[in-house]
Amino acid sequence: MRKVKSFPFEEEKFKHLVHYICYRCHDPSMLGATKLNKVLLRSDLSAFVQWGKPITGETYKKQQFGPTPKHIQPVLKTLKKEGAIVERNAMFFGYPKKEYIALTKPDLGLFTADEISIVDEAIDYICREKTAKAASDETHDAIWELALIGEDIPYYAVFASQLGEITDEDLRWATKKLAHLS
């Protein structure tokens, strides 16, 4: 398995972000396990593209149905134990689905307004505009295809997620991004 550069994982921030997403999606049918994973991934990748660092530093691993946050199961277990959320089993077109319902208001003290704005955009896009299948299909890009099951998917791979010809405009953009990150 290849070693990739990672960012420090902020466990408390990740936990509060999961809680916030569950809270913000007050209709439980809008947020199942697949969409929760996709909102987390999209939020961290969007922050990385804009600022050069993700919101939580979570590690995303290739799994059969797309990238999955490494710490999602322990965090969900903790949130349930704390009484912050409940998990409900439902059926969706004959398939089992886990739904998450926030029971308490999340603490947003660890986040900036810009971070919450990125998360809100991800929630709106994934939970309101996409089906779970469509959201999942979007994450099955060239990078996901090239990774091995269980392998970490580095944040910087987002810049190469669509294979194609590199233009002069692409090179100028990448040079500018790299200069900004230095």
Buried (B, 14 or more C-beta within 10 A) or exposed (E): EEEBEEBEBBBEBBBBBBBBBBBBBEEBEBBBBBBBBBBBBBBBBBBBBEBBEBBBBBBBBBBEBBBBBBBBEEBBEBBBEEEBBBBEEEEEEEEEBBBBBBBEEBEBEBBEEEBBEBBBBBBEBBBEEBEBEEBBEBBEBEBBEEBEEEBBBBBBBBBBBEEEEEEEEEEEEEEEEEEEEE
